[in-house]
Amino acid sequence: MHPVTHGDTYGEALKNAQEVLELMIDTFLEGDMPLLSGKSSINSGI
């Protein structure tokens, strides 16, 4: 799952990102899936 969000302003983008995170958490919990697997595909070289 690679969610993407945006907004016309920083505040709107932040609000949209929070909604995406909440939906992801709900989806994982409903599917009895772990939120963290011990491995991350996030590139820390930002």
mmCIF file of the N, C-alpha and C atoms, coordinates in Angstrom:
data_MODEL
# 
_entry.id   MODEL 
# 
loop_
_atom_site.group_PDB 
_atom_site.id 
_atom_site.type_symbol 
_atom_site.label_atom_id 
_atom_site.label_alt_id 
_atom_site.label_comp_id 
_atom_site.label_asym_id 
_atom_site.label_entity_id 
_atom_site.label_seq_id 
_atom_site.pdbx_PDB_ins_code 
_atom_site.Cartn_x 
_atom_site.Cartn_y 
_atom_site.Cartn_z 
_atom_site.occupancy 
_atom_site.B_iso_or_equiv 
_atom_site.pdbx_formal_charge 
_atom_site.auth_seq_id 
_atom_site.auth_comp_id 
_atom_site.auth_asym_id 
_atom_site.auth_atom_id 
_atom_site.pdbx_PDB_model_num 
ATOM 1   N N  . MET A 1 1  ? 0.858  -1.170 0.000  1.00 0.00 ? 1  MET A N  1 
ATOM 2   C CA . MET A 1 1  ? 0.000  0.000  0.000  1.00 0.00 ? 1  MET A CA 1 
ATOM 3   C C  . MET A 1 1  ? 0.902  1.230  0.000  1.00 0.00 ? 1  MET A C  1 
ATOM 4   N N  . HIS A 1 2  ? 0.701  2.087  -0.987 1.00 0.00 ? 2  HIS A N  1 
ATOM 5   C CA . HIS A 1 2  ? 1.492  3.308  -1.101 1.00 0.00 ? 2  HIS A CA 1 
ATOM 6   C C  . HIS A 1 2  ? 0.548  4.495  -1.265 1.00 0.00 ? 2  HIS A C  1 
ATOM 7   N N  . PRO A 1 3  ? 0.008  4.984  -0.164 1.00 0.00 ? 3  PRO A N  1 
ATOM 8   C CA . PRO A 1 3  ? -0.954 6.079  -0.255 1.00 0.00 ? 3  PRO A CA 1 
ATOM 9   C C  . PRO A 1 3  ? -0.303 7.382  -0.678 1.00 0.00 ? 3  PRO A C  1 
ATOM 10  N N  . VAL A 1 4  ? -1.086 8.192  -1.378 1.00 0.00 ? 4  VAL A N  1 
ATOM 11  C CA . VAL A 1 4  ? -0.642 9.508  -1.823 1.00 0.00 ? 4  VAL A CA 1 
ATOM 12  C C  . VAL A 1 4  ? -1.766 10.483 -1.528 1.00 0.00 ? 4  VAL A C  1 
ATOM 13  N N  . THR A 1 5  ? -1.404 11.676 -1.102 1.00 0.00 ? 5  THR A N  1 
ATOM 14  C CA . THR A 1 5  ? -2.413 12.698 -0.855 1.00 0.00 ? 5  THR A CA 1 
ATOM 15  C C  . THR A 1 5  ? -1.833 14.060 -1.212 1.00 0.00 ? 5  THR A C  1 
ATOM 16  N N  . HIS A 1 6  ? -2.683 15.053 -1.269 1.00 0.00 ? 6  HIS A N  1 
ATOM 17  C CA . HIS A 1 6  ? -2.251 16.409 -1.602 1.00 0.00 ? 6  HIS A CA 1 
ATOM 18  C C  . HIS A 1 6  ? -3.274 17.400 -1.055 1.00 0.00 ? 6  HIS A C  1 
ATOM 19  N N  . GLY A 1 7  ? -3.008 18.655 -1.262 1.00 0.00 ? 7  GLY A N  1 
ATOM 20  C CA . GLY A 1 7  ? -3.933 19.709 -0.866 1.00 0.00 ? 7  GLY A CA 1 
ATOM 21  C C  . GLY A 1 7  ? -3.502 21.025 -1.480 1.00 0.00 ? 7  GLY A C  1 
ATOM 22  N N  . ASP A 1 8  ? -4.424 21.952 -1.564 1.00 0.00 ? 8  ASP A N  1 
ATOM 23  C CA . ASP A 1 8  ? -4.114 23.274 -2.120 1.00 0.00 ? 8  ASP A CA 1 
ATOM 24  C C  . ASP A 1 8  ? -3.251 24.096 -1.168 1.00 0.00 ? 8  ASP A C  1 
ATOM 25  N N  . THR A 1 9  ? -3.310 23.770 0.108  1.00 0.00 ? 9  THR A N  1 
ATOM 26  C CA . THR A 1 9  ? -2.485 24.455 1.108  1.00 0.00 ? 9  THR A CA 1 
ATOM 27  C C  . THR A 1 9  ? -1.802 23.388 1.968  1.00 0.00 ? 9  THR A C  1 
ATOM 28  N N  . TYR A 1 10 ? -0.797 23.811 2.725  1.00 0.00 ? 10 TYR A N  1 
ATOM 29  C CA . TYR A 1 10 ? -0.110 22.889 3.624  1.00 0.00 ? 10 TYR A CA 1 
ATOM 30  C C  . TYR A 1 10 ? -1.093 22.291 4.624  1.00 0.00 ? 10 TYR A C  1 
ATOM 31  N N  . GLY A 1 11 ? -1.953 23.129 5.182  1.00 0.00 ? 11 GLY A N  1 
ATOM 32  C CA . GLY A 1 11 ? -2.923 22.666 6.169  1.00 0.00 ? 11 GLY A CA 1 
ATOM 33  C C  . GLY A 1 11 ? -3.888 21.640 5.593  1.00 0.00 ? 11 GLY A C  1 
ATOM 34  N N  . GLU A 1 12 ? -4.334 21.869 4.366  1.00 0.00 ? 12 GLU A N  1 
ATOM 35  C CA . GLU A 1 12 ? -5.242 20.926 3.720  1.00 0.00 ? 12 GLU A CA 1 
ATOM 36  C C  . GLU A 1 12 ? -4.529 19.598 3.424  1.00 0.00 ? 12 GLU A C  1 
ATOM 37  N N  . ALA A 1 13 ? -3.293 19.672 2.975  1.00 0.00 ? 13 ALA A N  1 
ATOM 38  C CA . ALA A 1 13 ? -2.521 18.455 2.716  1.00 0.00 ? 13 ALA A CA 1 
ATOM 39  C C  . ALA A 1 13 ? -2.303 17.676 4.003  1.00 0.00 ? 13 ALA A C  1 
ATOM 40  N N  . LEU A 1 14 ? -2.016 18.376 5.082  1.00 0.00 ? 14 LEU A N  1 
ATOM 41  C CA . LEU A 1 14 ? -1.816 17.725 6.377  1.00 0.00 ? 14 LEU A CA 1 
ATOM 42  C C  . LEU A 1 14 ? -3.093 17.037 6.849  1.00 0.00 ? 14 LEU A C  1 
ATOM 43  N N  . LYS A 1 15 ? -4.223 17.707 6.700  1.00 0.00 ? 15 LYS A N  1 
ATOM 44  C CA . LYS A 1 15 ? -5.508 17.126 7.081  1.00 0.00 ? 15 LYS A CA 1 
ATOM 45  C C  . LYS A 1 15 ? -5.792 15.878 6.240  1.00 0.00 ? 15 LYS A C  1 
ATOM 46  N N  . ASN A 1 16 ? -5.538 15.956 4.942  1.00 0.00 ? 16 ASN A N  1 
ATOM 47  C CA . ASN A 1 16 ? -5.761 14.810 4.065  1.00 0.00 ? 16 ASN A CA 1 
ATOM 48  C C  . ASN A 1 16 ? -4.840 13.648 4.426  1.00 0.00 ? 16 ASN A C  1 
ATOM 49  N N  . ALA A 1 17 ? -3.591 13.956 4.783  1.00 0.00 ? 17 ALA A N  1 
ATOM 50  C CA . ALA A 1 17 ? -2.639 12.921 5.166  1.00 0.00 ? 17 ALA A CA 1 
ATOM 51  C C  . ALA A 1 17 ? -3.106 12.221 6.445  1.00 0.00 ? 17 ALA A C  1 
ATOM 52  N N  . GLN A 1 18 ? -3.630 12.982 7.386  1.00 0.00 ? 18 GLN A N  1 
ATOM 53  C CA . GLN A 1 18 ? -4.130 12.387 8.628  1.00 0.00 ? 18 GLN A CA 1 
ATOM 54  C C  . GLN A 1 18 ? -5.281 11.436 8.334  1.00 0.00 ? 18 GLN A C  1 
ATOM 55  N N  . GLU A 1 19 ? -6.179 11.838 7.422  1.00 0.00 ? 19 GLU A N  1 
ATOM 56  C CA . GLU A 1 19 ? -7.301 10.975 7.056  1.00 0.00 ? 19 GLU A CA 1 
ATOM 57  C C  . GLU A 1 19 ? -6.797 9.674  6.423  1.00 0.00 ? 19 GLU A C  1 
ATOM 58  N N  . VAL A 1 20 ? -5.783 9.775  5.568  1.00 0.00 ? 20 VAL A N  1 
ATOM 59  C CA . VAL A 1 20 ? -5.214 8.584  4.930  1.00 0.00 ? 20 VAL A CA 1 
ATOM 60  C C  . VAL A 1 20 ? -4.616 7.657  5.983  1.00 0.00 ? 20 VAL A C  1 
ATOM 61  N N  . LEU A 1 21 ? -3.857 8.219  6.916  1.00 0.00 ? 21 LEU A N  1 
ATOM 62  C CA . LEU A 1 21 ? -3.258 7.396  7.964  1.00 0.00 ? 21 LEU A CA 1 
ATOM 63  C C  . LEU A 1 21 ? -4.315 6.703  8.811  1.00 0.00 ? 21 LEU A C  1 
ATOM 64  N N  . GLU A 1 22 ? -5.378 7.415  9.151  1.00 0.00 ? 22 GLU A N  1 
ATOM 65  C CA . GLU A 1 22 ? -6.453 6.818  9.937  1.00 0.00 ? 22 GLU A CA 1 
ATOM 66  C C  . GLU A 1 22 ? -7.121 5.674  9.180  1.00 0.00 ? 22 GLU A C  1 
ATOM 67  N N  . LEU A 1 23 ? -7.342 5.855  7.880  1.00 0.00 ? 23 LEU A N  1 
ATOM 68  C CA . LEU A 1 23 ? -7.945 4.798  7.069  1.00 0.00 ? 23 LEU A CA 1 
ATOM 69  C C  . LEU A 1 23 ? -7.011 3.596  6.954  1.00 0.00 ? 23 LEU A C  1 
ATOM 70  N N  . MET A 1 24 ? -5.709 3.845  6.819  1.00 0.00 ? 24 MET A N  1 
ATOM 71  C CA . MET A 1 24 ? -4.745 2.749  6.742  1.00 0.00 ? 24 MET A CA 1 
ATOM 72  C C  . MET A 1 24 ? -4.733 1.948  8.039  1.00 0.00 ? 24 MET A C  1 
ATOM 73  N N  . ILE A 1 25 ? -4.726 2.649  9.162  1.00 0.00 ? 25 ILE A N  1 
ATOM 74  C CA . ILE A 1 25 ? -4.724 1.967  10.459 1.00 0.00 ? 25 ILE A CA 1 
ATOM 75  C C  . ILE A 1 25 ? -5.988 1.130  10.608 1.00 0.00 ? 25 ILE A C  1 
ATOM 76  N N  . ASP A 1 26 ? -7.139 1.703  10.278 1.00 0.00 ? 26 ASP A N  1 
ATOM 77  C CA . ASP A 1 26 ? -8.393 0.960  10.368 1.00 0.00 ? 26 ASP A CA 1 
ATOM 78  C C  . ASP A 1 26 ? -8.359 -0.275 9.481  1.00 0.00 ? 26 ASP A C  1 
ATOM 79  N N  . THR A 1 27 ? -7.844 -0.129 8.264  1.00 0.00 ? 27 THR A N  1 
ATOM 80  C CA . THR A 1 27 ? -7.771 -1.244 7.320  1.00 0.00 ? 27 THR A CA 1 
ATOM 81  C C  . THR A 1 27 ? -6.890 -2.357 7.855  1.00 0.00 ? 27 THR A C  1 
ATOM 82  N N  . PHE A 1 28 ? -5.720 -2.004 8.389  1.00 0.00 ? 28 PHE A N  1 
ATOM 83  C CA . PHE A 1 28 ? -4.821 -3.009 8.932  1.00 0.00 ? 28 PHE A CA 1 
ATOM 84  C C  . PHE A 1 28 ? -5.432 -3.700 10.149 1.00 0.00 ? 28 PHE A C  1 
ATOM 85  N N  . LEU A 1 29 ? -6.062 -2.939 11.027 1.00 0.00 ? 29 LEU A N  1 
ATOM 86  C CA . LEU A 1 29 ? -6.650 -3.532 12.233 1.00 0.00 ? 29 LEU A CA 1 
ATOM 87  C C  . LEU A 1 29 ? -7.828 -4.442 11.892 1.00 0.00 ? 29 LEU A C  1 
ATOM 88  N N  . GLU A 1 30 ? -8.653 -4.039 10.930 1.00 0.00 ? 30 GLU A N  1 
ATOM 89  C CA . GLU A 1 30 ? -9.792 -4.865 10.526 1.00 0.00 ? 30 GLU A CA 1 
ATOM 90  C C  . GLU A 1 30 ? -9.326 -6.159 9.866  1.00 0.00 ? 30 GLU A C  1 
ATOM 91  N N  . GLY A 1 31 ? -8.186 -6.101 9.181  1.00 0.00 ? 31 GLY A N  1 
ATOM 92  C CA . GLY A 1 31 ? -7.650 -7.279 8.521  1.00 0.00 ? 31 GLY A CA 1 
ATOM 93  C C  . GLY A 1 31 ? -6.733 -8.081 9.416  1.00 0.00 ? 31 GLY A C  1 
ATOM 94  N N  . ASP A 1 32 ? -6.640 -7.709 10.682 1.00 0.00 ? 32 ASP A N  1 
ATOM 95  C CA . ASP A 1 32 ? -5.776 -8.381 11.652 1.00 0.00 ? 32 ASP A CA 1 
ATOM 96  C C  . ASP A 1 32 ? -4.337 -8.469 11.134 1.00 0.00 ? 32 ASP A C  1 
ATOM 97  N N  . MET A 1 33 ? -3.881 -7.368 10.545 1.00 0.00 ? 33 MET A N  1 
ATOM 98  C CA . MET A 1 33 ? -2.532 -7.300 10.006 1.00 0.00 ? 33 MET A CA 1 
ATOM 99  C C  . MET A 1 33 ? -1.679 -6.413 10.905 1.00 0.00 ? 33 MET A C  1 
ATOM 100 N N  . PRO A 1 34 ? -0.411 -6.739 11.070 1.00 0.00 ? 34 PRO A N  1 
ATOM 101 C CA . PRO A 1 34 ? 0.454  -5.882 11.883 1.00 0.00 ? 34 PRO A CA 1 
ATOM 102 C C  . PRO A 1 34 ? 0.714  -4.551 11.187 1.00 0.00 ? 34 PRO A C  1 
ATOM 103 N N  . LEU A 1 35 ? 0.769  -3.482 11.962 1.00 0.00 ? 35 LEU A N  1 
ATOM 104 C CA . LEU A 1 35 ? 1.059  -2.169 11.383 1.00 0.00 ? 35 LEU A CA 1 
ATOM 105 C C  . LEU A 1 35 ? 2.532  -2.049 11.009 1.00 0.00 ? 35 LEU A C  1 
ATOM 106 N N  . LEU A 1 36 ? 3.398  -2.724 11.759 1.00 0.00 ? 36 LEU A N  1 
ATOM 107 C CA . LEU A 1 36 ? 4.829  -2.694 11.484 1.00 0.00 ? 36 LEU A CA 1 
ATOM 108 C C  . LEU A 1 36 ? 5.338  -4.117 11.336 1.00 0.00 ? 36 LEU A C  1 
ATOM 109 N N  . SER A 1 37 ? 6.184  -4.331 10.353 1.00 0.00 ? 37 SER A N  1 
ATOM 110 C CA . SER A 1 37 ? 6.702  -5.675 10.139 1.00 0.00 ? 37 SER A CA 1 
ATOM 111 C C  . SER A 1 37 ? 8.155  -5.804 10.558 1.00 0.00 ? 37 SER A C  1 
ATOM 112 N N  . GLY A 1 38 ? 8.757  -4.733 11.028 1.00 0.00 ? 38 GLY A N  1 
ATOM 113 C CA . GLY A 1 38 ? 10.170 -4.757 11.379 1.00 0.00 ? 38 GLY A CA 1 
ATOM 114 C C  . GLY A 1 38 ? 11.053 -4.354 10.220 1.00 0.00 ? 38 GLY A C  1 
ATOM 115 N N  . LYS A 1 39 ? 10.470 -4.285 9.027  1.00 0.00 ? 39 LYS A N  1 
ATOM 116 C CA . LYS A 1 39 ? 11.184 -3.847 7.839  1.00 0.00 ? 39 LYS A CA 1 
ATOM 117 C C  . LYS A 1 39 ? 10.456 -2.629 7.293  1.00 0.00 ? 39 LYS A C  1 
ATOM 118 N N  . SER A 1 40 ? 11.187 -1.734 6.709  1.00 0.00 ? 40 SER A N  1 
ATOM 119 C CA . SER A 1 40 ? 10.588 -0.532 6.167  1.00 0.00 ? 40 SER A CA 1 
ATOM 120 C C  . SER A 1 40 ? 11.093 -0.297 4.757  1.00 0.00 ? 40 SER A C  1 
ATOM 121 N N  . SER A 1 41 ? 10.197 0.123  3.887  1.00 0.00 ? 41 SER A N  1 
ATOM 122 C CA . SER A 1 41 ? 10.588 0.475  2.528  1.00 0.00 ? 41 SER A CA 1 
ATOM 123 C C  . SER A 1 41 ? 10.745 1.972  2.373  1.00 0.00 ? 41 SER A C  1 
ATOM 124 N N  . ILE A 1 42 ? 10.671 2.682  3.493  1.00 0.00 ? 42 ILE A N  1 
ATOM 125 C CA . ILE A 1 42 ? 10.806 4.138  3.460  1.00 0.00 ? 42 ILE A CA 1 
ATOM 126 C C  . ILE A 1 42 ? 12.269 4.492  3.284  1.00 0.00 ? 42 ILE A C  1 
ATOM 127 N N  . ASN A 1 43 ? 12.541 5.351  2.344  1.00 0.00 ? 43 ASN A N  1 
ATOM 128 C CA . ASN A 1 43 ? 13.914 5.798  2.093  1.00 0.00 ? 43 ASN A CA 1 
ATOM 129 C C  . ASN A 1 43 ? 14.234 6.898  3.060  1.00 0.00 ? 43 ASN A C  1 
ATOM 130 N N  . SER A 1 44 ? 15.201 6.687  3.935  1.00 0.00 ? 44 SER A N  1 
ATOM 131 C CA . SER A 1 44 ? 15.555 7.689  4.939  1.00 0.00 ? 44 SER A CA 1 
ATOM 132 C C  . SER A 1 44 ? 16.496 8.750  4.388  1.00 0.00 ? 44 SER A C  1 
ATOM 133 N N  . GLY A 1 45 ? 16.802 8.695  3.118  1.00 0.00 ? 45 GLY A N  1 
ATOM 134 C CA . GLY A 1 45 ? 17.710 9.667  2.518  1.00 0.00 ? 45 GLY A CA 1 
ATOM 135 C C  . GLY A 1 45 ? 17.006 10.900 1.976  1.00 0.00 ? 45 GLY A C  1 
ATOM 136 N N  . ILE A 1 46 ? 15.941 11.284 2.603  1.00 0.00 ? 46 ILE A N  1 
ATOM 137 C CA . ILE A 1 46 ? 15.193 12.456 2.131  1.00 0.00 ? 46 ILE A CA 1 
ATOM 138 C C  . ILE A 1 46 ? 15.942 13.720 2.460  1.00 0.00 ? 46 ILE A C  1 
# 
